[in-house]
Amino acid sequence: MENLYIEETKCTPLIEGNVNGSLSIKGNCFPENSLTFFEAINNWIDALPNDLSSFVMDCELNYIASSSVMHIFKLMQKAEERFPVDKIEIKWKYEIDDEDIEKLGEEFNNLTKSEIKLIPVEV
Amino acid sequence: MNVLESCKEKYKDSKQFFENKDATLFLTHFGELDSEKITNLSSKSEEHLIEIGAAKRTVRNIFNILIEGLQNIKNHGETSPNGEQLSFFNMGEFNDQYLVSFSNLISNGKVKSVVEAINTLNNQDQAGVKQIYLKTLTNGEISEKGGAGLGIITMAMKSKNEIKYQVTKINDDLSLITIETKIDKT
């Protein structure tokens, strides 16, 4: 299995996945077809070994389309299906005055079993 | 009048509306949309809003509304008999609000369900809209085109105002639907 790398575009985020158990999603996220875009990431998580010591998901999103919101939520759910909750760490970074992205992180925190760390970022 | 001519006529009327109301129309588009055009239109709106000193939160909300509205047209807009996915969009500024409107072809058979969905949102307060959003998000259904059914709900959440709509029947198969969102300046 290989690391995952998807280059950033104006409408899709930089994706960096390390087989040691980390996934970073950073940038704008309004792909033309969210199903196609997230398929590679879903497949990559599916192929990760079961016995990882931890799985860290690091999200830093700017503009995000509603369909991508659902896909990110599904990635979190998938991580919880694959790995024990105490081995999952989800970081949700948001621009310090971006209340909507902050609230989205809070909603995910309410909807997932894992604890999501909300991290304000100065831009 | 054929479908293209009808759409052009409605587009002309929609631009005239801004003029009649003494509003500034600062971004407009007629024709088919692709991913690049959607990104460019959204970026242009962001640049313009920053230039005129719009609040950062307003800039973000409008950008999000644009992405949802334009992707909605691209994913769900019906095509004319010539195979063109005709649509138009206008964005302008009034004294105390910004107005963004999206128009696309829709098959007559789908009008009722879309109108019902908008009416349901309009009958809710913001907490109610949020509940519908969370329910849809956790249902987790995503269409083949990558839509999650959250677009119009997100537009309602971001605009915080009633979503207005207008449906004009064009022929036995098609209508033109216009969805209008208003965003307060403060």
Interface residues (C-beta under 8 A of the other chain):
Chain A: K10 C11 F30 P31 E32 N33 S34 L35 T36 F37 Y63 A65 S66 S67 V69 M70 H71 F73 K74 D97 D98 E99 D100 E107 L111
Chain B: D34 S35 I38 T39 S42 S43 K56 R57 R60 N61 F63 N64 I67 E68 Q71 K74 L134 L137 T138 G140 I142 S143 E144 K145 G146 G147 A148 L150 G151 I153 T154 K158
